[in-house]
Amino acid sequence: MLKKIRKALRVRSSTGRVLLAEALGTFILMVFGLSAVAQVVLGKGLTGHYLSINMAFGIGVTLGIHAAGGISGAHLNAAITIMEWILGNVNWRQLIAYLIGQFLGSFMAAATVFGLYYDALYYYTNGNFTVTGPTATALIFSTYPSPNVSLLGAFFTEFTATVMLVLGIQVIHDEKNNAATKGIQPLLTGFLVLGIGLGMGLNTGYAINPSRDLPPRIFTAIAGWGTEVFTAAQHWWWIPVTAPVLGCLTGALIYRLFIDFHNQPDEEIANKKELRGVESSTL
């Protein structure tokens, strides 16, 4: 019976498998992260602090990569997917599958955390879900800039944080340089996100990922917070969508200019190893 069910439900399309893997990986990432934010906000600082959020997102990234990495490479981030598409590593069908999977996973994670903490949300707000004010709760699901940060400063923060994200990912995965072993790459990527949160989270909450920010924002607009989630903070919503894309492209360019373009091609490295082998055999 189980074999028949498996055969009937099995997705044979590689594009379909990518979509499902990205959906699950992003779902895991976002449930860990958003539930930590909810616990800190709704617990009024008694059940966690800012570090709790940083750690939860790092754990979510690590587990999400383990879940999806073998199938899709675990982008879990629309900005990274768009960067890979522009670089020619992803075709347009895969691009659509990645983005849909990430959107679905993130949206469902927001809905899951909403259901998980609905009673606490209702108690905390007296049933009045607001984007701003002393009992604002929209920030549980999506990022909003600090009141003292200008839009330009917020854009630069998201841009810079995403540059560092891509630089870190390149360092961890570059086989021609000093890549980490495959088994530890997800953990190091989780630490990378943790480090970004610890050092660059004050101004904007370090979205660094359109898939992390936009789907939950759409969910909150539907679930009771209204369209103010798109108009608050001088229509802030578009910055965590666009700045990470530009940051990814810039980070990839910087790594290539400083490291990749000057590194030895694989064939050249192999030839040198062969030459060393021949020389040692003649001694």
Helices and strands as residue ranges (DSSP letters): H 2-9, H 14-42, H 50-72, H 78-86, H 92-116, H 118-125, G 138-140, H 151-173, G 182-184, H 185-200, H 210-220, I 221-225, H 228-235, G 236-238, H 239-258, G 260-262, H 266-281
